[in-house]
């Protein structure tokens, strides 16, 4: 009788571990990508985030004007020719934040007023 109880307990434990193991694999998500991007040439757009080509939507996107000076930055969503007039202006310490389903999976370009200005970029 004791061996039957142990066998039943072992079977239940094995099933529970298999179910938990499957759930853990299903929950693996890509780690957030975050970096400090330096503008190479002021007032000239450069790609700061490539288009998302892995077949899933981005879940979150944050771009912050990280400058301590008074320089503004501009963010353009898309791979077309970027211009300040068609961009999102970021004042110093300003941020552009979007979450799924509003986080664009397109390429993102940006520029700032001066060379060596920086943007904090995070996306998932």
Residue pairs with C-beta under 8 A, 6 or more apart in sequence:
29 59
29 124
30 124
31 124
32 60
32 122
32 123
32 124
33 121
33 122
33 123
33 124
34 120
34 121
34 122
34 123
35 120
35 121
36 66
36 118
36 119
36 120
36 121
37 48
37 110
37 118
37 119
37 120
37 121
38 116
38 117
38 118
39 46
39 73
39 110
39 111
39 112
39 114
39 115
39 116
39 117
39 118
39 119
40 46
40 115
41 111
41 115
42 111
42 112
42 113
42 114
42 115
42 117
43 111
43 112
43 113
44 111
45 74
45 76
45 82
45 109
45 110
45 111
46 109
46 110
46 111
47 79
47 107
47 108
47 109
48 63
48 108
48 109
48 110
48 119
48 121
49 61
49 107
49 108
49 121
49 123
50 107
51 79
51 105
51 106
51 107
52 58
52 105
52 106
57 100
57 101
57 103
57 105
58 100
58 103
58 104
58 105
58 123
58 124
59 99
59 100
59 103
59 124
60 98
60 99
60 100
60 103
60 122
60 123
60 124
61 96
61 97
61 98
61 99
61 103
61 104
61 108
61 122
61 123
62 95
62 96
62 97
62 98
62 120
62 121
62 122
62 123
63 75
63 90
63 95
63 96
63 108
63 110
63 119
63 120
63 121
63 122
64 90
64 93
64 94
64 95
64 96
64 119
64 120
64 121
65 71
65 72
65 73
65 90
65 91
65 92
65 93
65 94
65 95
65 112
65 117
65 119
66 118
66 119
66 120
67 73
67 92
67 112
67 117
67 118
68 92
69 92
69 114
69 117
70 92
71 92
71 112
71 113
71 114
71 117
72 89
72 90
72 91
72 92
72 112
72 113
73 89
73 90
73 94
73 110
73 111
73 112
73 113
73 117
73 119
74 82
74 84
74 87
74 88
74 89
74 90
74 110
74 111
74 112
75 87
75 88
75 90
75 96
75 108
75 109
75 110
76 82
76 83
76 86
76 87
76 88
76 108
76 109
76 110
77 88
77 104
77 106
77 107
77 108
78 106
78 107
78 109
79 106
79 107
79 109
82 109
82 111
84 111
88 96
90 96
90 119
98 104
103 123
110 119
112 118
112 119
